[in-house]
Amino acid sequence: MKFKKKQINSLVLYFFTLFYVISLLFMIGTSNNKDLVVVSNIHTVKAVESSRVAMINEKITNNNQEEFIKVFSTEEIKLNQGKKLEFVGTLTGYGPDCVGCSGKVACEPYQNVKNGNIYYQDSYYGKIRILAADESIPCGSIIKISNYFDSDFYGIVLDRGSAVVGLTMDLLYESEKSLGLGRVHNINFQIERWGY
């Protein structure tokens, strides 16, 4: 009889422990914090250790990418100089033969673009498009542009313009005649690099 009582107590303890472990796993699985429950041997478990492996959130998902700060004005751009910034703005286009254009960009190395060369060869980003931007973004800054072409592309700020103010970027084309671009709104811009 004593032997059966010990067996029953062992079974009750076993099922109670099993119920506890399953309940704990369920609670952990439904909580916001993703924990891993480590159980070495279910027959001899007296306590269950919870070991935090990693928080599954946006920062871990983008572990190799820095977070971009969203800004909504040139004042915010000026306040956050040097940081990775993101903003939604307008994309326009211009050619080197526009009224008042000299054919050379306003920033060093003062590239002549009258010959149709609308690209700049950057030592890190390679061959990228030339942009005119507001003076709050320094010359040589690299901008990632999304929501315009089928895929994202990069541009470099090498020019200025009296009409290029605020959250507007002006994309250089070979000539004013080749422009198919008017004003495109809701373009996503990310400042990847500040200046040269």
Secondary structure, 3 states (H helix, E strand, C coil): CHHHHHHHHHHHHHHHHHHHHHHHHHHHHHCCCCEEEECCCCCCCCCCEEEECCCCCHHHHCCCCCCCEECCCHHHHHHCCCCCEEEEEEEEEECCCCCCCCCECCCCCCCECCCCCCEEEECCCEEEEEEEECCCCCCCCEEEEECCCCCCEEEEEEECCCCCCCCEEEEECCCHHHCCCCCEEEEEEEEEECCC
